[in-house]
Structures are given as C-alpha cells and as structure tokens.
C-alpha cells in the first residue's frame, strides 16, 4: 500500500462508487459538504476500526481550503486517500 497518494488525479470506477457512498453521509446543513463527524459515521458503518481517527486524518488531508469540511472540489482527494483502506459497502 502506498503511503503517499497523489492529488488531482481522476477516479477509477471503484473510487466513483466510494465517492457516491461517502456523499450520502453529507447531510448536515444540506450544503453537500462532508464533515469529519459524518465521515466518521460512514467509516463506522463500513465496520472500520478507529473511524474517528481515520476521519480526522482524511479530512485534514483533503481539506485544502481549511474550512474543516470536504466540499465537491476536494472530494476526489478524500476518496483517493480513503480507498487505500479497502472500503466496500
């Protein structure tokens, strides 16, 4: 598994599926942004251990503008980062 994930690359079909799954959890404020607590719930629902820690690290990685959440422009980077955990739903 690579420790470094390049930013800004296109998504594979598997990654598109993960993206659709994660976007279903972006429900607070109906703004389409994914916050760390929503990502934590999504990862926990997938059965991943340490979901809170992983969610904070993933949001920190993907949140380029520093607003504390992942918007549509940052979502691909989040998916690239999280897909290494072998997510499946």
N, CA, C and O atoms as a Tinker XYZ file with bonds, in Angstrom:
   356  protein
     1  N      0.823000   -1.183000    0.000000    73     2
     2  CA     0.000000    0.000000    0.000000    64     1     3
     3  C      0.874000    1.256000    0.000000    63     2     4     5
     4  O      1.794000    1.379000    0.809000    81     3
     5  N      0.589000    2.156000   -0.883000    73     3     6
     6  CA     1.376000    3.392000   -0.873000    64     5     7
     7  C      0.966000    4.287000    0.290000    63     6     8     9
     8  O     -0.212000    4.397000    0.632000    81     7
     9  N      1.962000    4.916000    0.880000    73     7    10
    10  CA     1.677000    5.861000    1.959000    64     9    11
    11  C      1.348000    7.232000    1.407000    63    10    12    13
    12  O      0.661000    8.016000    2.061000    81    11
    13  N      1.823000    7.528000    0.224000    73    11    14
    14  CA     1.584000    8.810000   -0.406000    64    13    15
    15  C      0.563000    8.625000   -1.520000    63    14    16    17
    16  O      0.685000    7.708000   -2.331000    81    15
    17  N     -0.424000    9.479000   -1.559000    73    15    18
    18  CA    -1.457000    9.416000   -2.586000    64    17    19
    19  C     -1.414000   10.721000   -3.367000    63    18    20    21
    20  O     -1.618000   11.787000   -2.785000    81    19
    21  N     -1.151000   10.665000   -4.688000    73    19    22
    22  CA    -1.086000   11.908000   -5.463000    64    21    23
    23  C     -2.450000   12.580000   -5.542000    63    22    24    25
    24  O     -3.477000   11.919000   -5.690000    81    23
    25  N     -2.440000   13.898000   -5.440000    73    23    26
    26  CA    -3.689000   14.661000   -5.507000    64    25    27
    27  C     -3.996000   15.034000   -6.954000    63    26    28    29
    28  O     -3.099000   15.111000   -7.794000    81    27
    29  N     -5.280000   15.265000   -7.230000    73    27    30
    30  CA    -5.700000   15.808000   -8.508000    64    29    31
    31  C     -5.841000   14.818000   -9.645000    63    30    32    33
    32  O     -6.000000   15.235000  -10.792000    81    31
    33  N     -5.792000   13.538000   -9.377000    73    31    34
    34  CA    -5.924000   12.540000  -10.444000    64    33    35
    35  C     -7.383000   12.111000  -10.566000    63    34    36    37
    36  O     -8.157000   12.253000   -9.620000    81    35
    37  N     -7.760000   11.581000  -11.744000    73    35    38
    38  CA    -9.118000   11.106000  -11.972000    64    37    39
    39  C     -9.429000    9.875000  -11.142000    63    38    40    41
    40  O     -8.528000    9.254000  -10.577000    81    39
    41  N    -10.711000    9.521000  -11.069000    73    39    42
    42  CA   -11.139000    8.400000  -10.254000    64    41    43
    43  C    -11.441000    7.176000  -11.105000    63    42    44    45
    44  O    -11.937000    7.293000  -12.225000    81    43
    45  N    -11.138000    6.004000  -10.564000    73    43    46
    46  CA   -11.500000    4.744000  -11.195000    64    45    47
    47  C    -12.978000    4.470000  -10.906000    63    46    48    49
    48  O    -13.568000    5.146000  -10.064000    81    47
    49  N    -13.584000    3.500000  -11.583000    73    47    50
    50  CA   -14.987000    3.164000  -11.282000    64    49    51
    51  C    -15.201000    2.758000   -9.817000    63    50    52    53
    52  O    -16.223000    3.100000   -9.221000    81    51
    53  N    -14.251000    2.038000   -9.246000    73    51    54
    54  CA   -14.359000    1.657000   -7.830000    64    53    55
    55  C    -14.337000    2.900000   -6.944000    63    54    56    57
    56  O    -15.092000    2.984000   -5.975000    81    55
    57  N    -13.487000    3.852000   -7.265000    73    55    58
    58  CA   -13.404000    5.074000   -6.489000    64    57    59
    59  C    -14.661000    5.921000   -6.649000    63    58    60    61
    60  O    -15.082000    6.585000   -5.702000    81    59
    61  N    -15.261000    5.907000   -7.831000    73    59    62
    62  CA   -16.532000    6.614000   -8.043000    64    61    63
    63  C    -17.620000    6.034000   -7.141000    63    62    64    65
    64  O    -18.457000    6.770000   -6.616000    81    63
    65  N    -17.604000    4.710000   -6.965000    73    63    66
    66  CA   -18.579000    4.068000   -6.091000    64    65    67
    67  C    -18.372000    4.506000   -4.643000    63    66    68    69
    68  O    -19.341000    4.774000   -3.932000    81    67
    69  N    -17.121000    4.579000   -4.204000    73    67    70
    70  CA   -16.814000    5.047000   -2.848000    64    69    71
    71  C    -17.259000    6.500000   -2.681000    63    70    72    73
    72  O    -17.798000    6.875000   -1.639000    81    71
    73  N    -17.032000    7.309000   -3.709000    73    71    74
    74  CA   -17.428000    8.718000   -3.660000    64    73    75
    75  C    -18.939000    8.853000   -3.484000    63    74    76    77
    76  O    -19.401000    9.639000   -2.657000    81    75
    77  N    -19.705000    8.093000   -4.257000    73    75    78
    78  CA   -21.168000    8.133000   -4.125000    64    77    79
    79  C    -21.602000    7.715000   -2.722000    63    78    80    81
    80  O    -22.512000    8.310000   -2.144000    81    79
    81  N    -20.949000    6.694000   -2.178000    73    79    82
    82  CA   -21.273000    6.223000   -0.832000    64    81    83
    83  C    -21.009000    7.322000    0.202000    63    82    84    85
    84  O    -21.862000    7.593000    1.047000    81    83
    85  N    -19.848000    7.946000    0.139000    73    83    86
    86  CA   -19.491000    8.972000    1.114000    64    85    87
    87  C    -20.394000   10.199000    1.002000    63    86    88    89
    88  O    -20.733000   10.812000    2.015000    81    87
    89  N    -20.780000   10.557000   -0.208000    73    87    90
    90  CA   -21.633000   11.739000   -0.405000    64    89    91
    91  C    -23.011000   11.550000    0.223000    63    90    92    93
    92  O    -23.677000   12.532000    0.552000    81    91
    93  N    -23.446000   10.308000    0.394000    73    91    94
    94  CA   -24.743000   10.062000    1.044000    64    93    95
    95  C    -24.736000   10.506000    2.499000    63    94    96    97
    96  O    -25.795000   10.760000    3.074000    81    95
    97  N    -23.569000   10.599000    3.093000    73    95    98
    98  CA   -23.454000   10.979000    4.501000    64    97    99
    99  C    -23.298000   12.484000    4.698000    63    98   100   101
   100  O    -23.303000   12.950000    5.838000    81    99
   101  N    -23.163000   13.237000    3.646000    73    99   102
   102  CA   -23.016000   14.692000    3.738000    64   101   103
   103  C    -24.396000   15.333000    3.868000    63   102   104   105
   104  O    -24.897000   15.943000    2.923000    81   103
   105  N    -25.002000   15.191000    5.036000    73   103   106
   106  CA   -26.389000   15.619000    5.218000    64   105   107
   107  C    -26.551000   16.842000    6.099000    63   106   108   109
   108  O    -27.579000   17.514000    6.014000    81   107
   109  N    -25.564000   17.163000    6.952000    73   107   110
   110  CA   -25.680000   18.353000    7.813000    64   109   111
   111  C    -25.781000   19.605000    6.960000    63   110   112   113
   112  O    -25.014000   19.777000    6.012000    81   111
   113  N    -26.699000   20.460000    7.280000    73   111   114
   114  CA   -26.890000   21.758000    6.626000    64   113   115
   115  C    -27.267000   21.657000    5.155000    63   114   116   117
   116  O    -27.430000   22.689000    4.504000    81   115
   117  N    -27.409000   20.482000    4.618000    73   115   118
   118  CA   -27.816000   20.281000    3.212000    64   117   119
   119  C    -26.955000   21.073000    2.225000    63   118   120   121
   120  O    -27.438000   21.484000    1.170000    81   119
   121  N    -25.675000   21.287000    2.567000    73   119   122
   122  CA   -24.790000   22.042000    1.686000    64   121   123
   123  C    -23.886000   21.156000    0.828000    63   122   124   125
   124  O    -23.125000   21.666000    0.005000    81   123
   125  N    -23.962000   19.833000    1.012000    73   123   126
   126  CA   -23.170000   18.913000    0.214000    64   125   127
   127  C    -21.746000   18.740000    0.689000    63   126   128   129
   128  O    -20.966000   18.023000    0.063000    81   127
   129  N    -21.393000   19.392000    1.796000    73   127   130
   130  CA   -20.045000   19.269000    2.341000    64   129   131
   131  C    -20.011000   18.138000    3.359000    63   130   132   133
   132  O    -20.941000   17.960000    4.145000    81   131
   133  N    -18.924000   17.382000    3.330000    73   131   134
   134  CA   -18.746000   16.255000    4.241000    64   133   135
   135  C    -17.859000   16.685000    5.398000    63   134   136   137
   136  O    -16.708000   17.075000    5.199000    81   135
   137  N    -18.401000   16.611000    6.606000    73   135   138
   138  CA   -17.653000   16.970000    7.799000    64   137   139
   139  C    -17.064000   15.716000    8.432000    63   138   140   141
   140  O    -17.463000   14.596000    8.111000    81   139
   141  N    -16.110000   15.919000    9.336000    73   139   142
   142  CA   -15.417000   14.760000    9.903000    64   141   143
   143  C    -16.365000   13.846000   10.666000    63   142   144   145
   144  O    -16.198000   12.627000   10.631000    81   143
   145  N    -17.362000   14.410000   11.360000    73   143   146
   146  CA   -18.287000   13.556000   12.111000    64   145   147
   147  C    -19.166000   12.729000   11.179000    63   146   148   149
   148  O    -19.545000   11.610000   11.525000    81   147
   149  N    -19.493000   13.257000   10.012000    73   147   150
   150  CA   -20.268000   12.491000    9.030000    64   149   151
   151  C    -19.402000   11.387000    8.420000    63   150   152   153
   152  O    -19.861000   10.262000    8.221000    81   151
   153  N    -18.151000   11.723000    8.128000    73   151   154
   154  CA   -17.226000   10.718000    7.597000    64   153   155
   155  C    -16.976000    9.625000    8.628000    63   154   156   157
   156  O    -16.858000    8.449000    8.282000    81   155
   157  N    -16.896000   10.015000    9.887000    73   155   158
   158  CA   -16.715000    9.036000   10.962000    64   157   159
   159  C    -17.856000    8.024000   10.977000    63   158   160   161
   160  O    -17.622000    6.823000   11.108000    81   159
   161  N    -19.079000    8.501000   10.844000    73   159   162
   162  CA   -20.244000    7.609000   10.823000    64   161   163
   163  C    -20.193000    6.697000    9.595000    63   162   164   165
   164  O    -20.489000    5.507000    9.694000    81   163
   165  N    -19.819000    7.251000    8.444000    73   163   166
   166  CA   -19.732000    6.453000    7.220000    64   165   167
   167  C    -18.698000    5.343000    7.368000    63   166   168   169
   168  O    -18.949000    4.205000    6.972000    81   167
   169  N    -17.549000    5.663000    7.929000    73   167   170
   170  CA   -16.494000    4.662000    8.108000    64   169   171
   171  C    -16.890000    3.629000    9.156000    63   170   172   173
   172  O    -16.582000    2.445000    9.019000    81   171
   173  N    -17.569000    4.082000   10.196000    73   171   174
   174  CA   -18.031000    3.150000   11.229000    64   173   175
   175  C    -19.073000    2.196000   10.671000    63   174   176   177
   176  O    -19.071000    1.009000   10.998000    81   175
   177  N    -19.969000    2.712000    9.823000    73   175   178
   178  CA   -20.985000    1.864000    9.197000    64   177   179
   179  C    -20.360000    0.803000    8.300000    63   178   180   181
   180  O    -20.947000   -0.256000    8.079000    81   179
   181  N    -19.170000    1.088000    7.785000    73   179   182
   182  CA   -18.450000    0.106000    6.970000    64   181   183
   183  C    -17.686000   -0.905000    7.823000    63   182   184   185
   184  O    -17.115000   -1.862000    7.299000    81   183
   185  N    -17.679000   -0.690000    9.139000    73   183   186
   186  CA   -17.016000   -1.621000   10.037000    64   185   187
   187  C    -15.539000   -1.346000   10.247000    63   186   188   189
   188  O    -14.818000   -2.207000   10.751000    81   187
   189  N    -15.073000   -0.157000    9.868000    73   187   190
   190  CA   -13.664000    0.172000   10.062000    64   189   191
   191  C    -13.386000    0.544000   11.515000    63   190   192   193
   192  O    -14.154000    1.279000   12.135000    81   191
   193  N    -12.298000    0.037000   12.042000    73   191   194
   194  CA   -11.871000    0.391000   13.384000    64   193   195
   195  C    -11.222000    1.774000   13.361000    63   194   196   197
   196  O    -10.711000    2.207000   12.328000    81   195
   197  N    -11.242000    2.452000   14.481000    73   195   198
   198  CA   -10.646000    3.781000   14.633000    64   197   199
   199  C    -11.243000    4.771000   13.631000    63   198   200   201
   200  O    -10.522000    5.581000   13.049000    81   199
   201  N    -12.542000    4.705000   13.434000    73   199   202
   202  CA   -13.192000    5.537000   12.421000    64   201   203
   203  C    -13.059000    7.029000   12.714000    63   202   204   205
   204  O    -12.933000    7.825000   11.783000    81   203
   205  N    -13.085000    7.421000   13.976000    73   203   206
   206  CA   -12.925000    8.831000   14.316000    64   205   207
   207  C    -11.543000    9.345000   13.964000    63   206   208   209
   208  O    -11.401000   10.424000   13.390000    81   207
   209  N    -10.521000    8.566000   14.310000    73   207   210
   210  CA    -9.152000    8.942000   13.981000    64   209   211
   211  C     -8.944000    9.006000   12.475000    63   210   212   213
   212  O     -8.367000    9.962000   11.956000    81   211
   213  N     -9.418000    7.982000   11.784000    73   211   214
   214  CA    -9.270000    7.938000   10.325000    64   213   215
   215  C    -10.002000    9.098000    9.658000    63   214   216   217
   216  O     -9.493000    9.689000    8.706000    81   215
   217  N    -11.191000    9.422000   10.154000    73   215   218
   218  CA   -11.967000   10.519000    9.573000    64   217   219
   219  C    -11.239000   11.848000    9.749000    63   218   220   221
   220  O    -11.188000   12.649000    8.816000    81   219
   221  N    -10.680000   12.091000   10.923000    73   219   222
   222  CA    -9.950000   13.343000   11.147000    64   221   223
   223  C     -8.734000   13.446000   10.241000    63   222   224   225
   224  O     -8.469000   14.509000    9.680000    81   223
   225  N     -7.994000   12.354000   10.092000    73   223   226
   226  CA    -6.815000   12.357000    9.230000    64   225   227
   227  C     -7.211000   12.576000    7.770000    63   226   228   229
   228  O     -6.545000   13.319000    7.049000    81   227
   229  N     -8.282000   11.936000    7.342000    73   227   230
   230  CA    -8.716000   12.054000    5.951000    64   229   231
   231  C     -9.197000   13.468000    5.636000    63   230   232   233
   232  O     -8.865000   14.013000    4.583000    81   231
   233  N     -9.967000   14.062000    6.528000    73   231   234
   234  CA   -10.444000   15.428000    6.306000    64   233   235
   235  C     -9.262000   16.393000    6.320000    63   234   236   237
   236  O     -9.198000   17.316000    5.508000    81   235
   237  N     -8.332000   16.180000    7.241000    73   235   238
   238  CA    -7.141000   17.030000    7.286000    64   237   239
   239  C     -6.361000   16.956000    5.975000    63   238   240   241
   240  O     -5.849000   17.966000    5.493000    81   239
   241  N     -6.273000   15.758000    5.402000    73   239   242
   242  CA    -5.564000   15.565000    4.139000    64   241   243
   243  C     -6.271000   16.266000    2.978000    63   242   244   245
   244  O     -5.634000   16.955000    2.180000    81   243
   245  N     -7.578000   16.087000    2.891000    73   243   246
   246  CA    -8.328000   16.548000    1.717000    64   245   247
   247  C     -8.768000   18.007000    1.799000    63   246   248   249
   248  O     -9.021000   18.629000    0.767000    81   247
   249  N     -8.863000   18.558000    2.994000    73   247   250
   250  CA    -9.394000   19.910000    3.177000    64   249   251
   251  C     -8.343000   20.958000    2.798000    63   250   252   253
   252  O     -7.593000   21.438000    3.648000    81   251
   253  N     -8.303000   21.296000    1.528000    73   251   254
   254  CA    -7.297000   22.220000    1.002000    64   253   255
   255  C     -7.536000   23.645000    1.476000    63   254   256   257
   256  O     -6.585000   24.352000    1.809000    81   255
   257  N     -8.799000   24.081000    1.511000    73   255   258
   258  CA    -9.080000   25.476000    1.870000    64   257   259
   259  C     -9.177000   25.711000    3.379000    63   258   260   261
   260  O     -9.335000   26.853000    3.813000    81   259
   261  N     -9.086000   24.660000    4.176000    73   259   262
   262  CA    -9.030000   24.802000    5.629000    64   261   263
   263  C    -10.324000   25.160000    6.316000    63   262   264   265
   264  O    -10.300000   25.683000    7.430000    81   263
   265  N    -11.468000   24.891000    5.683000    73   263   266
   266  CA   -12.751000   25.231000    6.308000    64   265   267
   267  C    -13.291000   24.130000    7.220000    63   266   268   269
   268  O    -14.369000   24.287000    7.794000    81   267
   269  N    -12.568000   23.029000    7.365000    73   267   270
   270  CA   -12.979000   21.974000    8.280000    64   269   271
   271  C    -13.901000   20.935000    7.694000    63   270   272   273
   272  O    -14.351000   20.039000    8.408000    81   271
   273  N    -14.194000   21.030000    6.410000    73   271   274
   274  CA   -15.043000   20.038000    5.763000    64   273   275
   275  C    -14.570000   19.847000    4.323000    63   274   276   277
   276  O    -13.775000   20.627000    3.799000    81   275
   277  N    -15.082000   18.794000    3.707000    73   275   278
   278  CA   -14.680000   18.437000    2.350000    64   277   279
   279  C    -15.821000   18.784000    1.407000    63   278   280   281
   280  O    -16.914000   18.226000    1.510000    81   279
   281  N    -15.562000   19.707000    0.486000    73   279   282
   282  CA   -16.584000   20.087000   -0.483000    64   281   283
   283  C    -16.402000   19.278000   -1.771000    63   282   284   285
   284  O    -15.544000   18.398000   -1.842000    81   283
   285  N    -17.203000   19.579000   -2.769000    73   283   286
   286  CA   -17.191000   18.820000   -4.024000    64   285   287
   287  C    -15.815000   18.845000   -4.691000    63   286   288   289
   288  O    -15.373000   17.833000   -5.236000    81   287
   289  N    -15.148000   19.974000   -4.652000    73   287   290
   290  CA   -13.837000   20.087000   -5.293000    64   289   291
   291  C    -12.773000   19.257000   -4.586000    63   290   292   293
   292  O    -11.812000   18.821000   -5.219000    81   291
   293  N    -12.928000   19.035000   -3.299000    73   291   294
   294  CA   -11.947000   18.284000   -2.516000    64   293   295
   295  C    -12.295000   16.800000   -2.384000    63   294   296   297
   296  O    -11.488000   16.014000   -1.888000    81   295
   297  N    -13.492000   16.417000   -2.825000    73   295   298
   298  CA   -13.973000   15.054000   -2.624000    64   297   299
   299  C    -13.093000   14.001000   -3.296000    63   298   300   301
   300  O    -12.869000   12.937000   -2.718000    81   299
   301  N    -12.590000   14.271000   -4.501000    73   299   302
   302  CA   -11.752000   13.295000   -5.184000    64   301   303
   303  C    -10.491000   12.989000   -4.385000    63   302   304   305
   304  O    -10.051000   11.841000   -4.328000    81   303
   305  N     -9.907000   14.018000   -3.767000    73   303   306
   306  CA    -8.722000   13.799000   -2.951000    64   305   307
   307  C     -9.054000   12.958000   -1.722000    63   306   308   309
   308  O     -8.260000   12.109000   -1.316000    81   307
   309  N    -10.220000   13.190000   -1.131000    73   307   310
   310  CA   -10.654000   12.396000    0.009000    64   309   311
   311  C    -10.827000   10.931000   -0.391000    63   310   312   313
   312  O    -10.396000   10.031000    0.330000    81   311
   313  N    -11.452000   10.701000   -1.529000    73   311   314
   314  CA   -11.673000    9.329000   -1.996000    64   313   315
   315  C    -10.346000    8.637000   -2.269000    63   314   316   317
   316  O    -10.163000    7.483000   -1.881000    81   315
   317  N     -9.426000    9.317000   -2.926000    73   315   318
   318  CA    -8.100000    8.748000   -3.201000    64   317   319
   319  C     -7.402000    8.357000   -1.902000    63   318   320   321
   320  O     -6.719000    7.335000   -1.839000    81   319
   321  N     -7.578000    9.174000   -0.871000    73   319   322
   322  CA    -6.944000    8.905000    0.418000    64   321   323
   323  C     -7.597000    7.716000    1.126000    63   322   324   325
   324  O     -6.902000    6.862000    1.676000    81   323
   325  N     -8.926000    7.660000    1.113000    73   323   326
   326  CA    -9.624000    6.626000    1.877000    64   325   327
   327  C     -9.697000    5.282000    1.170000    63   326   328   329
   328  O     -9.879000    4.257000    1.827000    81   327
   329  N     -9.563000    5.258000   -0.142000    73   327   330
   330  CA    -9.729000    4.000000   -0.870000    64   329   331
   331  C     -8.631000    2.994000   -0.511000    63   330   332   333
   332  O     -8.807000    1.793000   -0.718000    81   331
   333  N     -7.533000    3.454000    0.009000    73   331   334
   334  CA    -6.458000    2.542000    0.391000    64   333   335
   335  C     -6.845000    1.657000    1.582000    63   334   336   337
   336  O     -6.171000    0.669000    1.873000    81   335
   337  N     -7.941000    2.021000    2.270000    73   335   338
   338  CA    -8.412000    1.218000    3.394000    64   337   339
   339  C     -9.301000    0.070000    2.940000    63   338   340   341
   340  O     -9.881000   -0.631000    3.769000    81   339
   341  N     -9.413000   -0.126000    1.645000    73   339   342
   342  CA   -10.250000   -1.206000    1.074000    64   341   343
   343  C    -11.699000   -1.089000    1.525000    63   342   344   345
   344  O    -12.268000   -2.024000    2.089000    81   343
   345  N    -12.282000    0.073000    1.268000    73   343   346
   346  CA   -13.676000    0.308000    1.631000    64   345   347
   347  C    -14.588000   -0.492000    0.722000    63   346   348   349
   348  O    -14.341000   -0.605000   -0.479000    81   347
   349  N    -15.623000   -1.035000    1.289000    73   347   350
   350  CA   -16.652000   -1.698000    0.488000    64   349   351
   351  C    -17.964000   -1.594000    1.236000    63   350   352   353
   352  O    -17.998000   -1.606000    2.466000    81   351
   353  N    -19.061000   -1.490000    0.465000    73   351   354
   354  CA   -20.361000   -1.376000    1.127000    64   353   355
   355  C    -21.275000   -2.454000    0.672000    63   354   356
   356  O    -22.419000   -2.523000    1.120000    81   355
